[in-house]
Amino acid sequence: MNKFFSLLLLLVLAFQLKAETDKKLVYKINIKQEIGSTSLIHLQNGLHHATKENADYVLLDMNTYGGAVMEADSMRTAILNFHIPVYVFINNNAASAGALISIACDKIFMTLSANIGAATVVDGGTGEKAPDKYQSYMRSLIRSTAESHGRDTIIEQKGDTVYKWKRDPRIAEAMVDERVVVPGIIDSTKVLTLTANEALELGYCDGIAQNVNEVITKHIGLSDYEIKTYNPTTFDNIKGFLMNGAVQAFLIMFIIGGIYFELKTPGFGLPSAVAVTAAILYFTPLYMDGFAQNWEILIFVVGLILIAFEIFVIPGFGFAGIAGIVFAVVGLFLSLIGNIDFNFEGVSLGNVTGAVLTVSGGVIMSAVLIVYLASRIGKDGIFRNVALNTDQEGFISVSEAPRQLIGKIGIAATVLRPSGRVIIDDEYYDAVSNGGFIEKGQAIKVMKYENSQVYVSVIKE
């Protein structure tokens, strides 16, 4: 009897194990916000978790009006290269960048009231249509995405073989450019947007459903299934915010601006703290996502070292300073595009363009910030105490310094790193260190006077 019950228990366990094995896993990822760095991270993490969970299908639950082209391009590339079938359920809207992402999916399902299309590139600031070079790129991008699904082979009754696109690239292109004509579908005056029924008729929808469960049971054909949903963490949202192109440009502005003002002021203070914090916030999410590699961050650090060497050790501004600027900018740029050891294969034009715009935007904003803050230092307001408020009585500007100062002994009135002020014969003069730091109070000797500038060296005991 015991053997009978043991055998029965084994059969029950085997049946349950087989039932669990037969149950299909559908991994759902919500795309219900503006397409940008945050939605890109949600998709990347969701696909990663789907792989870890051994999902049978990935289903995007989409409702978006669009967003940034660069992130949309990265999302559609991730979908096209993913090894598990990726379906999308358009739960109302798949406009602009949302249309591009949807077309990349293996199958498209829509609610009866949903729409897909209107993928014209617009200026993010004004909302106006972007120049044609951007439209040209988007036309090619959405056309190649539609073409990636291949063609169906149709055998005509007379024996002729016809190849028909599963998703007609011209229809996708008409979603971008009003000049594209698709006879019987769209003329040359409107950008194409399809309703669910129109999309179903034209091959841009594989089925109409009212909810996710209906998509799975009616169109995917699963009766025994499990749904798991990717739930982004607070850290994911913070990382997505920091990887936004506009935020990265501001971080670059603070990095460059902080470095500049730290080099202009004595000691390690607020400018350094701002620059270091901005650099950490800039590189950390890129490093964690595999964009920024160790050597790219090292290039940036080497650039900073060369700039400091030029300013503190070598008078003037020459090769080391220029090389330092180039290294720093190159490090910032390469960290954005995801290349591997200078291998740019697989790096899209959109990523390169976005990186160029981000870095150049940050550099331009830092220049504006430097000019503005430099004009405010010493003035009334919060920047008044940033300047040295030494009593100006008795101060003599460099342009008034006589050449007889050469060889005279004095003391450093401020830190010279390399520029600052010195006291000679009880008078203040602008001065530049002839090499290295000179601390306040150290004895100095005037070595030369040229270009209306006093050059001094520290007197070593």
Residue, then its C-alpha position, 0 to 999 in steps of 0.5 A: m500500500n505504501k508503494f502504491f501511495s508513493l507511486l501516486l505521489l510521484l505521478v502527481l508531482a510529475f504532472q504538476l511539473k509538466a504543467e508548470t513546464d508547459k505554462k508560457l511566460v509573457y514578460k510585459i514592459n510598459i512604455k507609457q511615457e515620453i520616449g527618452s533616456t528613462s524609457l530606454i533604460h526601462l526597455q533595456n532592463g526589461l529585456h534583460h529581466a525577460t532573458k533571466e526569467n526565460a520568457d517565451y514572449v515580450l509584450l510592450d504595453m504602449n501608449t506614447y505621443g513620441g519623444a527623442v529620436m536618438e533614444a527611439d533608435s536605440m530602443r528599436t535596435a534593441i528590439l530588432n536584435f532581441h532573441i525572444p519574440v517582441y510584440v507590442f500592444i498599442n493601448n491608444n497611441a503610438a505616435s512619432a517615436g512610438a511608431l518607429i518602436s512599434i514597427a520594429c516589433d515582431k507583431i503589432f496589436m492595437t485597441l480599436s481606438a488606437n492610432i499609429g503614425a505621425a513620425t515627422v521629426v520636430d524641433g524639441g524647443t519650438g515644436e516646428k518641423a525640423p530641417d530636411k536632413y533630419q527628415s531624411y534620416m528618419r525616413s531612412l530609419i523607419r523604412s529600413t525598420a519596416e524592411s527588416h521584417g522581410r517579404d511574404t512569398i505569394i504564388e499567383q494562380k498563373g504560377d507567377t511568384v510575387y514577393k510582398w513586403k510584410r510591412d510596406p516601407r513606403i507606408a512607413e515613410a509616409m508617416v514621416d514625410e507628407r511628400v511621400v505618395v502611396p496610391g489609394i492610401i495617402d496623397s502628397t499633402k498629409v503625414l500618414t496616421l493609421t487607425a487600427n482598422e486601416a493598420l490591420e488592412l495595410g499589414y501594420c496591425d496583426g490583430i485588434a484587442q481590448n486588453v493584454n489578456e485578449v492579445i495573449t489568448k486570442h492572437i498569440g494563442l496561449s491558454d495556459y500562461e503567466i504574465k510578469t511585469y517589469n517594475p522600474t525602481t527609483f534608481d532606474n528613474i534617477k539613472g534615466f534622468l541623468m542620461n537625458g541629453a539635456v541633463q548631460a549637457f548641463l553636467i558638462m557645463f558644471i564640470i568645465g565651469g567648476i574646473y575653470f573657477e577652481l583654477k582661478t581661485p586659491g584652495f580647494g573649494l566650492p568650484s572643485a566640489v561642483a566639478v567633481t560631483a558633476a563628473i561623478l553624476y555624468f560618468t557613473p550611469l554611463y559606466m554602469d550601462g557599459f557606455a563609458q569604459n575605464w580607458e575613456i574615463l582615464i582619457f578625461v582624467v589625463g586631460l584634466i592633469l594636462i590642463a593643470f600641468e599647463i597652468f601650474v607648472i608651465p607659464g603661458f598656455g601651449f601644447a599641454g593645455i591644448a592637448g588637455i582640452v582635447f583629451a577632456v572633450v574626447g573623453l566626454f564624447l566617447s563615453l556617450i557613444g558606446n564604442i568598444d576600444f575605438n571600434f565604432e562598428g554598430v554605433s549608429l549615426g543617431n548616437v554620434t549626432g546626439a553625442v556631438l550635440t550634447v558635448s558641444g551644447g555643454v561646452i557652449m553653455s560652460a563658456v556662457l556661464i564662465v563669461y557671466l559669472a566672471s562679470r559678476i565676481g566682486k559685484d554686489g550680490i552672492f558673488r561679491n565675496v568670491a573675489l579677494n576684497t583686499d584693500q585696494e589702497g596702494f595697489i599698483s596695476v601691472s601696466e604701471a610697474p617699472r622695469q626697475l622691479i626686476g631683481k627686487i624681493g617681496i612676498a606673495a600677498t595671495v596664493l599664486r596658481p599661477s597668477g595672484r598678487v605680490i607686495i614689493d616695497d609696500e605696494y601691491y602688484d599683479a604677478v604670475s608665478n614663473g613655475g609651480f605654486i607659491e603660497k601666500g606669505q612666501a618670499i618671492k623675487v621678480m625675475k622679469y617684466e614683459n607684456s605688462q606682467v610681473y613674473v616672480s619665483v619663490i625664494k628657496e631657503 
